[in-house]
């Protein structure tokens, strides 16, 4: 029973840190664009590559 006096406040501190981290990330715009990173891999990157040795 005595261990609850240690575990409950420690759990509250961990939850408080997690909530603070979520609010901080939300305010910094981490969750603004959720679709573009998933679609970025579908874009063709050939036009941005520098010419190679056989591009004559």
HTML snippet that shows the backbone in 3Dmol.js (N, CA, C, O; Angstrom):
<script src="https://3Dmol.org/build/3Dmol-min.js"></script>
<div id="view" style="width:600px;height:400px;position:relative"></div>
<script>
const pdb = `
ATOM      1  N   UNK A   1       0.820  -1.196   0.000  1.00  0.00           N
ATOM      2  CA  UNK A   1       0.000   0.000   0.000  1.00  0.00           C
ATOM      3  C   UNK A   1       0.864   1.261   0.000  1.00  0.00           C
ATOM      4  O   UNK A   1       0.492   2.279  -0.582  1.00  0.00           O
ATOM      5  N   UNK A   2       1.996   1.181   0.646  1.00  0.00           N
ATOM      6  CA  UNK A   2       2.880   2.337   0.723  1.00  0.00           C
ATOM      7  C   UNK A   2       3.506   2.696  -0.614  1.00  0.00           C
ATOM      8  O   UNK A   2       3.895   3.842  -0.838  1.00  0.00           O
ATOM      9  N   UNK A   3       3.602   1.714  -1.500  1.00  0.00           N
ATOM     10  CA  UNK A   3       4.204   1.978  -2.801  1.00  0.00           C
ATOM     11  C   UNK A   3       3.293   2.870  -3.658  1.00  0.00           C
ATOM     12  O   UNK A   3       3.771   3.533  -4.579  1.00  0.00           O
ATOM     13  N   UNK A   4       2.007   2.891  -3.368  1.00  0.00           N
ATOM     14  CA  UNK A   4       1.083   3.750  -4.108  1.00  0.00           C
ATOM     15  C   UNK A   4       1.411   5.224  -3.913  1.00  0.00           C
ATOM     16  O   UNK A   4       1.178   6.032  -4.812  1.00  0.00           O
ATOM     17  N   UNK A   5       1.948   5.584  -2.751  1.00  0.00           N
ATOM     18  CA  UNK A   5       2.329   6.978  -2.499  1.00  0.00           C
ATOM     19  C   UNK A   5       3.501   7.412  -3.385  1.00  0.00           C
ATOM     20  O   UNK A   5       3.737   8.606  -3.567  1.00  0.00           O
ATOM     21  N   UNK A   6       4.217   6.456  -3.923  1.00  0.00           N
ATOM     22  CA  UNK A   6       5.310   6.760  -4.834  1.00  0.00           C
ATOM     23  C   UNK A   6       4.872   6.635  -6.296  1.00  0.00           C
ATOM     24  O   UNK A   6       5.238   7.469  -7.125  1.00  0.00           O
ATOM     25  N   UNK A   7       4.100   5.608  -6.614  1.00  0.00           N
ATOM     26  CA  UNK A   7       3.758   5.319  -8.000  1.00  0.00           C
ATOM     27  C   UNK A   7       2.724   6.302  -8.560  1.00  0.00           C
ATOM     28  O   UNK A   7       2.851   6.727  -9.708  1.00  0.00           O
ATOM     29  N   UNK A   8       1.735   6.662  -7.800  1.00  0.00           N
ATOM     30  CA  UNK A   8       0.688   7.555  -8.302  1.00  0.00           C
ATOM     31  C   UNK A   8       1.244   8.940  -8.642  1.00  0.00           C
ATOM     32  O   UNK A   8       0.960   9.429  -9.736  1.00  0.00           O
ATOM     33  N   UNK A   9       2.010   9.597  -7.784  1.00  0.00           N
ATOM     34  CA  UNK A   9       2.583  10.896  -8.191  1.00  0.00           C
ATOM     35  C   UNK A   9       3.550  10.771  -9.361  1.00  0.00           C
ATOM     36  O   UNK A   9       3.605  11.657 -10.215  1.00  0.00           O
ATOM     37  N   UNK A  10       4.306   9.691  -9.409  1.00  0.00           N
ATOM     38  CA  UNK A  10       5.225   9.482 -10.519  1.00  0.00           C
ATOM     39  C   UNK A  10       4.450   9.310 -11.835  1.00  0.00           C
ATOM     40  O   UNK A  10       4.862   9.841 -12.866  1.00  0.00           O
ATOM     41  N   UNK A  11       3.354   8.586 -11.805  1.00  0.00           N
ATOM     42  CA  UNK A  11       2.520   8.414 -12.992  1.00  0.00           C
ATOM     43  C   UNK A  11       1.905   9.742 -13.414  1.00  0.00           C
ATOM     44  O   UNK A  11       1.819  10.027 -14.609  1.00  0.00           O
ATOM     45  N   UNK A  12       1.482  10.549 -12.469  1.00  0.00           N
ATOM     46  CA  UNK A  12       0.926  11.862 -12.794  1.00  0.00           C
ATOM     47  C   UNK A  12       1.967  12.769 -13.436  1.00  0.00           C
ATOM     48  O   UNK A  12       1.646  13.541 -14.340  1.00  0.00           O
ATOM     49  N   UNK A  13       3.198  12.682 -12.978  1.00  0.00           N
ATOM     50  CA  UNK A  13       4.272  13.477 -13.581  1.00  0.00           C
ATOM     51  C   UNK A  13       4.526  13.024 -15.010  1.00  0.00           C
ATOM     52  O   UNK A  13       4.700  13.857 -15.900  1.00  0.00           O
ATOM     53  N   UNK A  14       4.551  11.717 -15.241  1.00  0.00           N
ATOM     54  CA  UNK A  14       4.781  11.198 -16.593  1.00  0.00           C
ATOM     55  C   UNK A  14       3.642  11.606 -17.527  1.00  0.00           C
ATOM     56  O   UNK A  14       3.893  12.000 -18.665  1.00  0.00           O
ATOM     57  N   UNK A  15       2.404  11.517 -17.064  1.00  0.00           N
ATOM     58  CA  UNK A  15       1.264  11.936 -17.878  1.00  0.00           C
ATOM     59  C   UNK A  15       1.329  13.437 -18.146  1.00  0.00           C
ATOM     60  O   UNK A  15       1.027  13.877 -19.255  1.00  0.00           O
ATOM     61  N   UNK A  16       1.712  14.215 -17.164  1.00  0.00           N
ATOM     62  CA  UNK A  16       1.852  15.661 -17.354  1.00  0.00           C
ATOM     63  C   UNK A  16       2.902  15.993 -18.400  1.00  0.00           C
ATOM     64  O   UNK A  16       2.701  16.893 -19.216  1.00  0.00           O
ATOM     65  N   UNK A  17       4.014  15.282 -18.385  1.00  0.00           N
ATOM     66  CA  UNK A  17       5.058  15.504 -19.389  1.00  0.00           C
ATOM     67  C   UNK A  17       4.555  15.128 -20.775  1.00  0.00           C
ATOM     68  O   UNK A  17       4.840  15.829 -21.746  1.00  0.00           O
ATOM     69  N   UNK A  18       3.807  14.029 -20.881  1.00  0.00           N
ATOM     70  CA  UNK A  18       3.267  13.614 -22.182  1.00  0.00           C
ATOM     71  C   UNK A  18       2.264  14.631 -22.711  1.00  0.00           C
ATOM     72  O   UNK A  18       2.266  14.931 -23.905  1.00  0.00           O
ATOM     73  N   UNK A  19       1.418  15.161 -21.854  1.00  0.00           N
ATOM     74  CA  UNK A  19       0.443  16.165 -22.284  1.00  0.00           C
ATOM     75  C   UNK A  19       1.162  17.442 -22.705  1.00  0.00           C
ATOM     76  O   UNK A  19       0.798  18.055 -23.709  1.00  0.00           O
ATOM     77  N   UNK A  20       2.169  17.843 -21.955  1.00  0.00           N
ATOM     78  CA  UNK A  20       2.947  19.028 -22.310  1.00  0.00           C
ATOM     79  C   UNK A  20       3.636  18.835 -23.660  1.00  0.00           C
ATOM     80  O   UNK A  20       3.644  19.756 -24.477  1.00  0.00           O
ATOM     81  N   UNK A  21       4.210  17.666 -23.913  1.00  0.00           N
ATOM     82  CA  UNK A  21       4.885  17.405 -25.184  1.00  0.00           C
ATOM     83  C   UNK A  21       3.897  17.438 -26.340  1.00  0.00           C
ATOM     84  O   UNK A  21       4.226  17.939 -27.416  1.00  0.00           O
ATOM     85  N   UNK A  22       2.702  16.916 -26.140  1.00  0.00           N
ATOM     86  CA  UNK A  22       1.686  16.942 -27.187  1.00  0.00           C
ATOM     87  C   UNK A  22       1.249  18.370 -27.487  1.00  0.00           C
ATOM     88  O   UNK A  22       1.127  18.748 -28.652  1.00  0.00           O
ATOM     89  N   UNK A  23       1.014  19.158 -26.459  1.00  0.00           N
ATOM     90  CA  UNK A  23       0.601  20.554 -26.656  1.00  0.00           C
ATOM     91  C   UNK A  23       1.720  21.343 -27.324  1.00  0.00           C
ATOM     92  O   UNK A  23       1.459  22.161 -28.205  1.00  0.00           O
ATOM     93  N   UNK A  24       2.943  21.109 -26.920  1.00  0.00           N
ATOM     94  CA  UNK A  24       4.091  21.791 -27.521  1.00  0.00           C
ATOM     95  C   UNK A  24       4.201  21.453 -29.008  1.00  0.00           C
ATOM     96  O   UNK A  24       4.397  22.344 -29.834  1.00  0.00           O
ATOM     97  N   UNK A  25       4.075  20.172 -29.350  1.00  0.00           N
ATOM     98  CA  UNK A  25       4.172  19.764 -30.751  1.00  0.00           C
ATOM     99  C   UNK A  25       3.009  20.311 -31.573  1.00  0.00           C
ATOM    100  O   UNK A  25       3.192  20.683 -32.732  1.00  0.00           O
ATOM    101  N   UNK A  26       1.831  20.363 -30.991  1.00  0.00           N
ATOM    102  CA  UNK A  26       0.678  20.903 -31.702  1.00  0.00           C
ATOM    103  C   UNK A  26       0.847  22.392 -31.973  1.00  0.00           C
ATOM    104  O   UNK A  26       0.532  22.863 -33.065  1.00  0.00           O
ATOM    105  N   UNK A  27       1.335  23.125 -31.001  1.00  0.00           N
ATOM    106  CA  UNK A  27       1.546  24.568 -31.184  1.00  0.00           C
ATOM    107  C   UNK A  27       2.667  24.869 -32.171  1.00  0.00           C
ATOM    108  O   UNK A  27       2.662  25.931 -32.793  1.00  0.00           O
ATOM    109  N   UNK A  28       3.618  23.972 -32.329  1.00  0.00           N
ATOM    110  CA  UNK A  28       4.727  24.176 -33.253  1.00  0.00           C
ATOM    111  C   UNK A  28       4.402  23.710 -34.665  1.00  0.00           C
ATOM    112  O   UNK A  28       5.243  23.822 -35.557  1.00  0.00           O
ATOM    113  N   UNK A  29       3.186  23.186 -34.887  1.00  0.00           N
ATOM    114  CA  UNK A  29       2.759  22.829 -36.235  1.00  0.00           C
ATOM    115  C   UNK A  29       3.157  21.442 -36.688  1.00  0.00           C
ATOM    116  O   UNK A  29       3.204  21.189 -37.892  1.00  0.00           O
ATOM    117  N   UNK A  30       3.442  20.542 -35.783  1.00  0.00           N
ATOM    118  CA  UNK A  30       3.874  19.208 -36.165  1.00  0.00           C
ATOM    119  C   UNK A  30       2.754  18.384 -36.802  1.00  0.00           C
ATOM    120  O   UNK A  30       3.035  17.430 -37.528  1.00  0.00           O
ATOM    121  N   UNK A  31       1.520  18.726 -36.550  1.00  0.00           N
ATOM    122  CA  UNK A  31       0.396  17.944 -37.052  1.00  0.00           C
ATOM    123  C   UNK A  31      -0.419  18.710 -38.088  1.00  0.00           C
ATOM    124  O   UNK A  31      -1.573  18.360 -38.338  1.00  0.00           O
ATOM    125  N   UNK A  32       0.152  19.741 -38.691  1.00  0.00           N
ATOM    126  CA  UNK A  32      -0.588  20.565 -39.640  1.00  0.00           C
ATOM    127  C   UNK A  32      -0.835  19.850 -40.971  1.00  0.00           C
ATOM    128  O   UNK A  32      -1.939  19.924 -41.510  1.00  0.00           O
ATOM    129  N   UNK A  33       0.159  19.170 -41.499  1.00  0.00           N
ATOM    130  CA  UNK A  33       0.040  18.531 -42.805  1.00  0.00           C
ATOM    131  C   UNK A  33       0.310  17.044 -42.654  1.00  0.00           C
ATOM    132  O   UNK A  33       1.463  16.629 -42.540  1.00  0.00           O
ATOM    133  N   UNK A  34      -0.733  16.249 -42.652  1.00  0.00           N
ATOM    134  CA  UNK A  34      -0.583  14.813 -42.456  1.00  0.00           C
ATOM    135  C   UNK A  34      -0.590  14.032 -43.766  1.00  0.00           C
ATOM    136  O   UNK A  34      -0.271  12.843 -43.764  1.00  0.00           O
ATOM    137  N   UNK A  35      -0.943  14.667 -44.885  1.00  0.00           N
ATOM    138  CA  UNK A  35      -1.052  13.944 -46.148  1.00  0.00           C
ATOM    139  C   UNK A  35       0.197  14.063 -47.019  1.00  0.00           C
ATOM    140  O   UNK A  35       0.561  13.092 -47.683  1.00  0.00           O
ATOM    141  N   UNK A  36       0.849  15.188 -47.039  1.00  0.00           N
ATOM    142  CA  UNK A  36       1.974  15.395 -47.944  1.00  0.00           C
ATOM    143  C   UNK A  36       3.132  14.423 -47.703  1.00  0.00           C
ATOM    144  O   UNK A  36       3.662  13.898 -48.682  1.00  0.00           O
ATOM    145  N   UNK A  37       3.556  14.151 -46.473  1.00  0.00           N
ATOM    146  CA  UNK A  37       4.661  13.208 -46.310  1.00  0.00           C
ATOM    147  C   UNK A  37       4.361  11.820 -46.876  1.00  0.00           C
ATOM    148  O   UNK A  37       5.267  11.149 -47.370  1.00  0.00           O
ATOM    149  N   UNK A  38       3.118  11.386 -46.813  1.00  0.00           N
ATOM    150  CA  UNK A  38       2.774  10.072 -47.351  1.00  0.00           C
ATOM    151  C   UNK A  38       2.762  10.080 -48.872  1.00  0.00           C
ATOM    152  O   UNK A  38       3.016   9.049 -49.495  1.00  0.00           O
ATOM    153  N   UNK A  39       2.470  11.223 -49.478  1.00  0.00           N
ATOM    154  CA  UNK A  39       2.403  11.316 -50.935  1.00  0.00           C
ATOM    155  C   UNK A  39       3.727  11.730 -51.569  1.00  0.00           C
ATOM    156  O   UNK A  39       3.880  11.633 -52.786  1.00  0.00           O
ATOM    157  N   UNK A  40       4.664  12.178 -50.784  1.00  0.00           N
ATOM    158  CA  UNK A  40       5.934  12.670 -51.307  1.00  0.00           C
ATOM    159  C   UNK A  40       6.700  11.581 -52.057  1.00  0.00           C
ATOM    160  O   UNK A  40       7.410  11.877 -53.018  1.00  0.00           O
ATOM    161  N   UNK A  41       6.566  10.339 -51.632  1.00  0.00           N
ATOM    162  CA  UNK A  41       7.311   9.265 -52.273  1.00  0.00           C
ATOM    163  C   UNK A  41       6.783   8.958 -53.680  1.00  0.00           C
ATOM    164  O   UNK A  41       7.459   8.282 -54.455  1.00  0.00           O
ATOM    165  N   UNK A  42       5.596   9.440 -54.014  1.00  0.00           N
ATOM    166  CA  UNK A  42       5.027   9.177 -55.325  1.00  0.00           C
ATOM    167  C   UNK A  42       5.504  10.153 -56.388  1.00  0.00           C
ATOM    168  O   UNK A  42       5.318   9.896 -57.577  1.00  0.00           O
ATOM    169  N   UNK A  43       6.112  11.264 -55.993  1.00  0.00           N
ATOM    170  CA  UNK A  43       6.579  12.261 -56.952  1.00  0.00           C
ATOM    171  C   UNK A  43       7.859  11.783 -57.626  1.00  0.00           C
ATOM    172  O   UNK A  43       8.707  11.148 -57.000  1.00  0.00           O
ATOM    173  N   UNK A  44       7.982  12.098 -58.905  1.00  0.00           N
ATOM    174  CA  UNK A  44       9.146  11.701 -59.671  1.00  0.00           C
ATOM    175  C   UNK A  44      10.265  12.703 -59.431  1.00  0.00           C
ATOM    176  O   UNK A  44      10.061  13.906 -59.590  1.00  0.00           O
ATOM    177  N   UNK A  45      11.442  12.222 -59.052  1.00  0.00           N
ATOM    178  CA  UNK A  45      12.566  13.093 -58.728  1.00  0.00           C
ATOM    179  C   UNK A  45      13.569  13.207 -59.863  1.00  0.00           C
ATOM    180  O   UNK A  45      14.631  13.795 -59.659  1.00  0.00           O
ATOM    181  N   UNK A  46      13.292  12.679 -61.048  1.00  0.00           N
ATOM    182  CA  UNK A  46      14.277  12.655 -62.120  1.00  0.00           C
ATOM    183  C   UNK A  46      14.713  14.044 -62.556  1.00  0.00           C
ATOM    184  O   UNK A  46      15.883  14.232 -62.888  1.00  0.00           O
ATOM    185  N   UNK A  47      13.818  15.021 -62.567  1.00  0.00           N
ATOM    186  CA  UNK A  47      14.184  16.343 -63.059  1.00  0.00           C
ATOM    187  C   UNK A  47      15.114  17.086 -62.111  1.00  0.00           C
ATOM    188  O   UNK A  47      15.727  18.070 -62.526  1.00  0.00           O
ATOM    189  N   UNK A  48      15.247  16.667 -60.872  1.00  0.00           N
ATOM    190  CA  UNK A  48      16.105  17.355 -59.918  1.00  0.00           C
ATOM    191  C   UNK A  48      17.493  16.742 -59.824  1.00  0.00           C
ATOM    192  O   UNK A  48      18.370  17.328 -59.190  1.00  0.00           O
ATOM    193  N   UNK A  49      17.721  15.598 -60.425  1.00  0.00           N
ATOM    194  CA  UNK A  49      19.037  14.962 -60.343  1.00  0.00           C
ATOM    195  C   UNK A  49      20.045  15.695 -61.226  1.00  0.00           C
ATOM    196  O   UNK A  49      19.716  16.112 -62.336  1.00  0.00           O
ATOM    197  N   UNK A  50      21.264  15.851 -60.734  1.00  0.00           N
ATOM    198  CA  UNK A  50      22.284  16.472 -61.581  1.00  0.00           C
ATOM    199  C   UNK A  50      22.653  15.519 -62.728  1.00  0.00           C
ATOM    200  O   UNK A  50      22.542  14.302 -62.579  1.00  0.00           O
ATOM    201  N   UNK A  51      23.081  16.056 -63.846  1.00  0.00           N
ATOM    202  CA  UNK A  51      23.429  15.184 -64.977  1.00  0.00           C
ATOM    203  C   UNK A  51      24.609  14.280 -64.620  1.00  0.00           C
ATOM    204  O   UNK A  51      25.576  14.710 -63.990  1.00  0.00           O
ATOM    205  N   UNK A  52      24.508  13.042 -65.030  1.00  0.00           N
ATOM    206  CA  UNK A  52      25.564  12.070 -64.771  1.00  0.00           C
ATOM    207  C   UNK A  52      26.643  12.115 -65.835  1.00  0.00           C
ATOM    208  O   UNK A  52      26.605  12.978 -66.711  1.00  0.00           O
ATOM    209  N   UNK A  53      27.614  11.197 -65.779  1.00  0.00           N
ATOM    210  CA  UNK A  53      28.718  11.208 -66.746  1.00  0.00           C
ATOM    211  C   UNK A  53      28.270  10.866 -68.171  1.00  0.00           C
ATOM    212  O   UNK A  53      28.924  11.286 -69.126  1.00  0.00           O
ATOM    213  N   UNK A  54      27.165  10.109 -68.345  1.00  0.00           N
ATOM    214  CA  UNK A  54      26.723   9.756 -69.685  1.00  0.00           C
ATOM    215  C   UNK A  54      25.656  10.729 -70.209  1.00  0.00           C
ATOM    216  O   UNK A  54      24.998  10.425 -71.204  1.00  0.00           O
ATOM    217  N   UNK A  55      25.472  11.873 -69.575  1.00  0.00           N
ATOM    218  CA  UNK A  55      24.453  12.830 -70.020  1.00  0.00           C
ATOM    219  C   UNK A  55      25.054  13.851 -70.976  1.00  0.00           C
ATOM    220  O   UNK A  55      24.708  15.030 -70.897  1.00  0.00           O
ATOM    221  N   UNK A  56      25.895  13.463 -71.826  1.00  0.00           N
ATOM    222  CA  UNK A  56      26.571  14.177 -72.748  1.00  0.00           C
ATOM    223  C   UNK A  56      26.607  15.356 -73.413  1.00  0.00           C
ATOM    224  O   UNK A  56      27.496  15.574 -74.236  1.00  0.00           O
TER     225      UNK A  56
END
`;
const viewer = $3Dmol.createViewer("view");
viewer.addModel(pdb, "pdb");
viewer.setStyle({}, {cartoon: {color: "spectrum"}});
viewer.zoomTo();
viewer.render();
</script>
